[in-house]
């Protein structure tokens, strides 16, 4: 009998449930716990495993399951919450969450997780660290603007300078890791795409070039969704998607818009002239930009000056 597995991931533990029945329980979120879980699942006919994204704590078990050959899908937390509400489940515990995920595994379309190559995994780790340091630097800059005491300002300024040195060092490491991860990458040819954006696309958007324009826009989170009911016709809104990619794409799009004579700049100005709000016009340009990059990677050609 085929079974479907749900795993609720915590920092220290993995709560496991099976649908309609099978081995469950709690395992440690450690290499030893991962091996124990694989041993428990080995005799079973596991068809699909669903895991809720938990900010990174799920990466170890995801890699272990993928390497063992299981079809495992990482689900955004809002999807699991909405599914539980649809079932009428309002109580919450780790074990109950695992049961909901097991039922989801039986009904949602699998989106099999593929473990990244060691080179892309290293690149993603470097980018995460850089993002954290940039956040700390910017937070301290805001604190510095609100601080008057000389000793406190000196401490904040020292942390800002230290972060700048560490970020510069990471930038060098990211450049080296980018070359190792994709030596034939042509993303740097794209106006507006710098080293960090290139590395972000390679590390966090491995599907680039393998999906349709609609799919890649939805994956990044720049696809507008209709909002209609009865006579109401609300404005379309973008939602969900990979925020790390969207953040990098936001800055790259602004840079591309400002390139003299760029097609993207002309598109942005045309949208503004039609009365579109600045943010609406920018998101439309982000969507055009990522779909043009997706086509470039798919076709293995250089960047066209008239794109997008």
C-alpha positions in Angstrom: 0.0 0.0 0.0 1.3 3.4 -1.0 1.7 5.9 1.9 2.2 9.6 2.0 4.4 11.3 4.6 4.3 14.7 6.2 7.3 16.0 8.2 7.0 19.0 10.5 10.5 20.4 10.9 11.8 22.1 14.0 15.2 23.3 15.0 15.9 20.2 17.0 13.2 17.7 16.0 11.3 16.2 13.1 7.7 15.2 13.7 6.6 12.6 11.2 3.1 11.4 10.2 1.9 9.0 7.5 -1.3 8.8 5.5 -3.4 6.7 5.5 -1.2 4.9 8.0 2.4 3.9 8.6 5.4 4.6 10.9 5.4 8.0 12.5 6.8 9.6 15.6 9.6 12.1 16.5 13.2 12.1 15.3 16.0 14.4 16.0 16.9 17.0 13.4 20.5 15.8 13.1 22.4 13.4 10.8 21.7 10.6 13.2 18.0 11.4 13.3 17.9 11.6 9.5 19.4 8.1 9.2 16.9 6.8 11.7 14.0 8.2 9.7 15.4 6.8 6.5 15.6 3.4 8.1 12.0 3.6 9.3 10.7 4.6 5.8 12.8 2.1 3.9 10.3 -0.9 4.2 7.4 1.3 3.2 6.0 2.2 -0.3 6.4 5.9 0.1 4.9 7.8 -2.8 5.3 11.4 -1.8 6.7 13.4 1.2 5.7 16.9 2.1 7.8 19.2 4.2 6.9 22.7 5.3 9.6 25.3 4.8 11.0 26.6 8.1 13.6 29.1 7.3 16.4 26.7 6.6 16.1 24.0 9.3 14.6 21.7 6.7 17.6 21.7 4.4 19.4 18.8 6.0 16.5 16.3 5.9 15.5 17.6 2.4 19.0 16.7 1.1 19.0 13.3 2.9 15.6 12.3 1.5 16.4 13.5 -2.1 19.7 11.7 -2.1 17.8 8.5 -0.9 15.6 8.8 -4.0 12.3 10.0 -2.4 9.9 12.4 -4.1 9.8 15.2 -1.6 8.1 18.6 -1.9 9.0 21.7 0.2 5.8 23.6 0.8 5.4 27.3 1.8 4.0 27.6 5.3 1.0 29.6 4.2 -0.1 26.7 2.0 -0.1 24.3 4.9 -1.9 26.8 7.1 -4.6 27.3 4.5 -5.0 23.6 4.0 -5.5 23.0 7.7 -8.1 25.7 7.9 -9.9 24.2 4.9 -10.0 20.8 6.7 -11.5 22.6 9.8 -8.4 22.0 11.9 -7.8 24.9 14.2 -5.8 23.2 16.9 -2.0 23.3 16.4 0.8 21.1 17.5 3.9 19.7 15.8 2.3 16.3 15.5 -1.0 17.7 14.1 1.0 19.8 11.6 2.7 16.6 10.4 -0.6 14.9 9.9 -1.9 17.8 7.8 1.3 17.7 5.7 0.8 14.0 5.2 -2.7 14.5 3.9 -1.4 17.3 1.7 1.2 15.0 0.3 -1.6 12.7 -0.9 -3.4 15.5 -2.7 -1.1 18.2 -4.0 0.9 17.9 -7.2 4.4 16.9 -6.3 7.2 19.4 -7.0 10.2 17.2 -6.4 13.1 18.8 -4.6 16.5 18.4 -6.1 19.5 18.8 -4.0 21.8 21.5 -5.3 25.3 20.7 -6.5 28.0 21.3 -4.0 29.1 24.4 -5.9 25.6 25.9 -5.9 25.1 25.0 -2.2 28.3 26.9 -1.4 27.2 29.9 -3.4 23.8 30.0 -1.7 25.5 29.8 1.8 27.8 32.7 0.9 24.9 34.8 -0.4 22.9 34.1 2.8 25.8 35.3 4.9 26.2 38.4 2.7 22.5 39.2 3.0 22.7 38.9 6.8 25.8 41.2 7.0 24.1 43.8 4.7 21.1 43.8 7.0 23.2 44.3 10.1 25.2 47.1 8.4 22.0 48.9 7.3 20.4 48.4 10.8 23.4 50.0 12.4 23.4 52.9 10.0 19.8 53.6 11.0 20.8 53.4 14.7 23.7 55.7 14.1 21.4 58.4 12.7 19.4 58.3 16.0 22.4 58.2 18.4 24.0 61.2 20.0 26.4 59.7 22.6 29.9 59.7 21.2 30.8 56.3 22.7 27.7 54.7 21.3 28.3 56.3 17.9 31.9 55.1 17.9 30.8 51.5 18.7 28.2 51.6 15.9 30.6 53.1 13.4 33.1 50.3 14.2 30.5 47.6 13.5 29.5 49.3 10.3 33.1 49.4 9.1 33.7 45.8 10.1 30.6 44.7 8.2 31.8 46.6 5.1 35.2 44.8 5.2 33.4 41.4 5.6 31.0 42.1 2.8 33.9 43.0 0.5 35.6 39.8 1.3 32.4 37.8 0.7 32.0 39.6 -2.7 35.4 38.1 -3.8 34.4 34.7 -2.5 31.0 34.9 -4.3 32.7 35.8 -7.6 34.9 32.8 -7.3 32.0 30.5 -6.3 29.9 31.8 -9.2 32.6 30.9 -11.7 32.8 27.4 -10.2 29.0 26.9 -10.1 28.4 28.1 -13.7 31.6 28.7 -15.7 29.6 29.2 -18.9 27.1 31.6 -17.5 26.1 34.5 -19.7 24.0 36.3 -17.2 26.6 39.1 -16.7 25.9 40.1 -20.3 22.5 41.4 -19.3 22.5 45.1 -18.5 21.7 45.7 -14.9 22.7 42.2 -13.7 25.8 42.5 -11.5 27.8 39.9 -9.7 25.4 39.5 -6.7 22.3 39.3 -8.9 24.0 36.7 -11.2 25.0 34.7 -8.2 21.4 34.9 -6.7 19.8 33.7 -9.9 22.3 30.8 -10.1 21.9 29.8 -6.5 18.2 30.4 -5.8 16.6 30.0 -9.2 18.0 26.8 -10.7 14.8 26.4 -12.7 15.8 29.4 -14.9 15.6 28.4 -18.5 13.5 25.3 -17.9 10.1 26.9 -17.2 7.6 28.8 -19.3 7.4 32.6 -18.9 4.2 32.3 -16.8 5.8 29.7 -14.5 9.1 31.6 -14.0 7.2 34.8 -13.2 5.0 33.0 -10.6 8.1 31.3 -9.1 9.8 34.6 -8.6 6.6 36.3 -7.3 6.0 38.9 -10.0 3.0 37.3 -11.7 -0.2 39.3 -11.1 -3.2 37.4 -9.8 -6.8 38.3 -10.6 -9.1 39.5 -7.8 -12.7 39.3 -9.0 -15.9 38.4 -7.3 -19.4 39.2 -8.5 -19.4 42.9 -9.6 -16.2 43.6 -7.8 -13.1 43.8 -10.0 -10.1 44.5 -7.7 -6.6 45.4 -8.8 -4.4 42.4 -9.7 -1.7 41.8 -7.1 1.6 39.8 -7.0 2.2 37.5 -4.1 4.3 34.6 -2.8 7.4 33.6 -4.7 11.1 33.6 -3.8 11.7 36.9 -2.0 15.5 36.6 -2.2 15.3 36.4 -6.0 12.7 39.1 -6.1 14.8 41.5 -4.0 17.9 41.0 -6.3 15.7 41.4 -9.4 14.2 44.6 -8.0 17.6 46.3 -7.9 18.7 44.8 -11.2 15.6 46.1 -12.9 16.1 49.6 -11.7 19.6 49.5 -13.0 18.5 48.2 -16.4 15.8 50.9 -16.6 18.4 53.6 -16.1 20.6 52.2 -18.9 20.5 54.8 -21.7 18.4 53.7 -24.7 17.3 50.4 -23.0 14.1 48.8 -24.1 13.2 48.2 -20.5 13.6 51.9 -19.7 11.3 52.7 -22.7 8.7 50.2 -21.4 8.8 51.8 -17.9 8.3 55.3 -19.2 5.5 54.2 -21.4 3.7 52.6 -18.5 4.1 55.7 -16.4 2.8 57.8 -19.3 -0.3 55.6 -19.3 -0.9 56.5 -15.7 0.5 53.4 -14.0 1.8 53.9 -10.5 5.6 53.7 -10.2 5.5 50.5 -8.3 3.1 48.9 -10.7 5.2 49.9 -13.7 8.3 48.6 -12.0 6.8 45.2 -11.2 5.6 44.9 -14.8 9.2 45.6 -15.9 10.5 43.0 -13.4 8.2 40.5 -15.0 9.4 41.4 -18.5 13.0 41.3 -17.4 13.0 37.9 -15.8 11.0 36.3 -18.6 13.5 37.7 -21.1 16.4 36.3 -19.0 14.6 33.0 -18.8 14.3 32.9 -22.6 18.0 33.8 -23.0 19.1 31.0 -20.7 16.6 28.5 -22.3 17.8 29.2 -25.9 21.5 29.5 -24.9 22.0 32.8 -26.7 23.4 36.2 -25.9 21.4 39.1 -24.6 19.4 41.0 -27.2 19.6 44.8 -27.1 15.9 45.1 -27.8 14.9 42.8 -25.0 12.6 42.6 -23.2 
